Amino acid sequence: MLVLSFMSHALRRSSSEKLIKSLQLPMLVVRGEKSETSKNSAIQIRKILCPTDFSDMSGKALKVARELKEIFSSKLDVIHVSPDYEIAKIMPLEHKEEAIQEVHERAKNKLDEFLHNHAIQEKGIIYEGEPERKIVAFSGENDIDLIVIAPRGLGLIKGMLIGSVTDAILKTSPCPVLVVH
């Protein structure tokens, strides 16, 4: 596992961003308020958050999060955020509430099955909106100590143009982030 800090630059990718995109190994990105106030002898991982998009890579991250939960006797929260564009695909704007309900039900069923397939006993959490914002907000509001996430693998050009949820979380997370490749 590679442990590194994270700094973002306005006009170019930082060294940490290049490493995260290019190396295919687990990386603990130490950042956020929690990492600034902890001492080596006082580091505790009481709450772990694992965002999921139901992909195979997301399943790998969930496996690591489950292992860390056992090692540290932590609480594990698993969250899925249905992006706004999924709701817009289903129905026109005038039927937004129905679309939200339909997306929520589908996501809940998928999340329940995903957790069951990965031997996770906890219930998952479903939100709608912008995934990176909801995940970071949930982390701050629930005093999360560590986010365990998998990159989606958009590729260099696409990732630079539209960004990814993992990149956005790395830039704004209030706590350390473990990126599982």
C-alpha positions in Angstrom: 0.0 0.0 0.0 1.2 3.4 -0.9 0.5 6.3 1.6 0.6 9.8 0.2 -0.7 13.2 0.8 -2.8 15.1 -1.7 -2.5 18.5 -3.2 -4.4 19.8 -6.2 -3.1 22.3 -8.6 -5.3 24.7 -10.7 -3.6 24.3 -14.1 -1.9 20.9 -14.0 -2.3 17.5 -12.3 -0.3 17.1 -9.1 2.2 14.3 -8.5 -0.3 12.6 -6.2 -3.0 12.7 -8.9 -0.6 11.2 -11.4 0.3 8.4 -9.0 -3.3 7.6 -8.2 -4.2 7.4 -11.9 -1.2 5.4 -13.0 -0.3 2.9 -10.2 -2.6 -0.1 -9.8 -2.2 -0.6 -6.1 -4.0 0.4 -3.0 -3.3 4.0 -1.9 -4.1 5.7 1.3 -4.5 9.4 0.6 -4.0 11.3 3.9 -5.9 14.5 3.8 -8.7 16.5 5.4 -9.3 17.9 8.9 -9.1 14.4 10.5 -5.6 13.8 9.2 -4.3 17.2 10.4 -5.4 16.8 14.0 -4.5 13.2 14.6 -1.3 12.0 16.2 0.4 8.7 15.3 -0.5 7.1 18.6 -4.1 8.4 18.5 -5.2 7.3 15.0 -8.5 5.5 15.3 -10.8 4.3 12.6 -14.2 4.1 14.2 -16.3 4.8 11.1 -15.7 3.7 7.6 -17.7 4.8 4.5 -17.7 2.8 1.3 -19.4 4.4 -1.7 -20.6 2.0 -4.3 -21.8 2.1 -7.9 -22.3 -1.7 -8.0 -19.3 -2.3 -10.3 -16.7 -5.0 -9.8 -14.2 -2.5 -8.7 -16.7 -1.2 -6.2 -17.0 -4.8 -4.9 -13.2 -4.9 -4.4 -13.4 -1.7 -2.3 -16.3 -3.1 -0.3 -14.2 -6.2 0.5 -11.4 -4.1 1.7 -13.8 -1.9 3.8 -15.3 -5.1 5.3 -11.8 -6.4 6.3 -10.8 -3.0 7.8 -14.1 -3.0 9.7 -13.2 -6.3 11.3 -9.6 -5.3 12.1 -10.6 -2.0 13.7 -14.0 -3.1 15.1 -15.4 -0.2 13.2 -18.9 0.8 12.0 -19.3 0.4 8.2 -21.6 2.6 6.2 -22.2 1.7 2.5 -23.7 4.4 0.4 -25.0 4.6 -3.2 -25.9 7.9 -4.8 -28.1 7.8 -7.8 -26.9 10.6 -10.1 -29.4 13.3 -11.2 -29.1 12.3 -14.8 -30.5 8.8 -14.1 -33.7 10.4 -12.8 -33.9 12.7 -15.9 -33.5 9.7 -18.2 -36.6 8.0 -16.8 -39.3 10.7 -17.0 -39.8 14.3 -18.0 -39.4 17.0 -15.3 -43.1 17.2 -14.5 -43.0 13.6 -13.1 -39.8 14.1 -11.1 -41.2 12.7 -7.9 -42.3 9.4 -9.6 -38.9 9.2 -11.3 -37.1 9.7 -8.0 -39.2 7.0 -6.4 -38.5 4.6 -9.3 -34.8 5.2 -9.2 -34.7 4.9 -5.4 -36.5 1.5 -5.5 -34.2 0.1 -8.2 -31.1 1.4 -6.4 -32.4 -0.1 -3.0 -32.9 -3.5 -4.6 -29.5 -3.4 -6.3 -27.8 -2.3 -3.1 -29.5 -5.0 -1.0 -28.4 -7.6 -3.5 -24.9 -6.2 -3.7 -24.5 -6.2 0.1 -25.8 -9.7 0.3 -23.4 -10.9 -2.4 -20.5 -9.4 -0.5 -21.6 -10.8 2.9 -22.3 -7.4 4.4 -24.9 -7.4 7.2 -25.4 -3.6 7.4 -28.1 -1.8 5.5 -27.1 0.4 2.7 -27.9 4.1 2.4 -29.4 5.6 -0.8 -29.3 9.2 -1.9 -30.1 11.0 -5.1 -28.0 13.9 -6.5 -24.4 14.6 -7.3 -22.4 11.6 -5.9 -19.2 13.4 -4.9 -21.1 16.1 -3.0 -23.5 13.7 -1.2 -20.6 11.4 -0.2 -18.4 14.2 1.1 -21.4 15.8 2.9 -22.3 12.4 4.5 -18.6 12.0 5.6 -18.6 15.3 7.3 -22.0 15.0 8.9 -21.4 11.5 10.2 -17.8 11.9 11.5 -16.4 9.4 9.1 -12.8 8.5 9.8 -12.0 6.7 6.4 -13.5 6.5 3.0 -12.7 3.4 1.0 -13.5 3.8 -2.7 -12.5 2.4 -6.1 -11.7 4.5 -9.1 -14.1 4.1 -11.9 -11.3 4.1 -14.5 -12.5 6.8 -16.9 -9.1 7.1 -18.5 -6.8 10.1 -18.7 -8.6 12.2 -21.3 -12.1 11.6 -20.1 -11.1 11.8 -16.5 -9.4 15.2 -17.1 -12.4 16.6 -19.0 -15.3 15.5 -16.9 -13.5 14.3 -13.7 -14.6 11.4 -11.7 -16.3 10.9 -8.4 -13.1 9.5 -6.8 -11.1 12.6 -8.0 -13.7 15.0 -6.6 -13.8 13.1 -3.3 -10.0 13.1 -3.1 -10.0 16.9 -3.5 -12.7 17.7 -0.9 -12.9 14.9 1.6 -12.8 15.8 5.3 -10.9 12.5 6.1 -8.3 10.2 4.6 -9.4 8.2 1.5 -8.2 4.7 0.7 -8.3 4.1 -3.1 -8.5 0.4 -4.0 -7.5 -0.6 -7.5 
